[in-house]
Structures are given as C-alpha cells and as structure tokens.
Amino acid sequence: MANRIERKSRLGEDLLIFWGRCSKILYQYVVVAVFLLGAIGVAVAALAANWLVRPKRPVAGAKGETYECGLETQGPTWVRFKVSYFLYALIFLLFDVETVFLYPWAVKFQVMGWFAFAEMIVFIGILVLGLWYAWKEGALEWK
Amino acid sequence: MEGGASVAIFWLLAALTVGAAVAVVMLPNIVHSALYLVLTFIGVAGIYILLEAEFLAAVQVLIYAGGVAVLLIFGVMLTRRGHIRQSNPFNSYHVAAGVVSLALFILVVLALGRSPWHAFPGPWPEDTVGAVAEAFLGPYVLPFEVAAVLLLVGIVGAILLAREEKGEK
C-alpha cells in the first residue's frame, strides 16, 4: 500500500519536472510558433480577401467542369502507375536516411576534427557507390 | 503562466495527433488517410520537441513525415483498386475496431500503472544531437560505417527489384 502511494507521488513529481522542462523549451520555440502563425495567417488572409472581393455569382454551365490542358478529361483520373516509379521513392528514402546520419555530424563538425571528417567521407563514399550504380543502371532516368 | 502555456500546447498537439489519427481510420479515401497520417507524425514530432528530444523530432519529421509518407503515397499510386472514394474498405468495421482498440488501450493503461516510475538521474542532457554525433564518430564508428553499407545494399536491392529488363524498354 505504502509502496503504491510512493509510486504515485513519484509519477506526480515526474510530471511536474516534465511541465517545467516544457515551459523552458517553449521560449526557444516562440520564434517557430510566430513563423507558423504567420504562414497560416497569410494563407487564411489571402483566402479571406478573395472571398470578400470576388463576385458571388453561382457557377453555371461548363465553368465547374474538370479540365486538363484546356481539354475535358477522358477516362478515370485515378490510374495505376508503373512499378518502376517506386524506384525513385526507394532511392529518395535511402538518401533521406543518409541525411539523418549527416545531421549530427554537421552539428558537431567543427569540434570533431579531421578524424570525424574522414569517417564521414568514407560514409558518403560508400553511398556514392550506390548512386554511381543507380546512374549506371539508368535508374535515375525518368521514363 | 509558462506552465499553463506548455500544458495548453501539449493538449493542442495531443488533440491534433489523435484527431488526425481518427481521420486516418475514418476517411473513405485512402489518399486523404495517408495525408492525415503525415499530420499525425508531425504531431508526434511536436510532442518530442516538448520532451526536449530535438534530434528524435528531426528524425521523426525526416523519416516518418518524409520517407514513410512518400512510400505510402507511392504504394497507393502503384496498387490496382476500384473507385478512389471507396478505397479504404476497412473503415466500416466500427465495432470490431472499437473492441480491439479498447482492449489495447486497457492493456497499455495497465502496463503503465504497473511499471515503476523512476525520475531521471541527474540533469537531462542539454545537447542531445552532439552526444549522438560523438557516439557515432567516436566509439561506435564501425556500426556507423556498417549502416552506410546497409544503405548501399538497400539502394542496389531497390534497383535490382524495380528496374526494367535491359532489352525490354
């Protein structure tokens, strides 16, 4: 019983610490929040201004039709794509993961010295081999 | 006030994450579901930032909101299906999904209630990314380079699987 009460109070303490940390971090992200609000505000303001200024006539005739390059669409627009396009997604994903490894190195690059630099050159070199292979096999050509 | 603001932001992020997750399972169009899944991932990244795990947040955005979302969209693009408006056929199983989710929720709450909570010993690390970099480029340099080889194998495998035969055109 006593054990359980202690456990609960510990959880409470942890939550208090958690909220404390959160508020400290908040100050650093106020700039991010301002940017975010600014971005959303610009989009909303543009839409609202359009809505205010535009003439409010009902859509009539062919105005509401979907068209492509000035022509009416033919057949279903949701078609199955060729599997070879998946290659671009996979190669993007692999270099995306590479970025995850590059990020901590880039942060610490200036203090880590030449050894870290050489290590990262080896790392990138191994991946450039993959890029070279993709190039050689024509995987980068958009067909 | 500060505590209140962070609590408000936490609840905002939690509502965003859960709301987007509900939209993922409820919407009939699977492309919309995939886009709401991206919103869920971004909400989770926001909670990581609240926890001061910035590196984890960056990885969450890069891998989940970037990579996994692209894979999902491509997966939808490449599969044959009926009409797009009924492309998420599993969201009609309300009762079964509710029962399973409730059971999982009870299980998680029980596990949380039973696990001993320990406060983190000492101060939290200030510079999480730097510590990761020092670990990668110091004692764990071999696994780091092996990860590069793993990625290389992934690239070569992807090309072998997905490319067209040479003569075929």
Interface residues (C-beta under 8 A of the other chain):
Chain A: R7 R10 L11 E13 D14 I17 F18 W19 G20 R21 C22 S23 I25 L26 Y29 W78 R80 F81 K82 V83 S84 Y85 F86 L87 A89 L90 I91 F92 L93 L94 D96 V97 E98 T99 V100 F101 Y103 P104 W105 V107 K108 M112 F115 A116 E119 M120 V122 F123 I124 I126 L127 L129 G130 L131 Y133 A134 E137 G138 A139
Chain B: E2 G3 A5 S6 V7 I9 F10 I49 L50 L51 E52 F55 A58 V59 L62 I63 G66 G67 V70 L71 F74 M77 L78 T79 R80 R81 H83 I84 P116 W117 H118 A119 F120 W124 V129 G130 V132 A133 E134 F136 L137 V141 F144 E145 A147 A148 V149 L151 L152 G154 I155 V156 A158 I159 A162 R163 E164
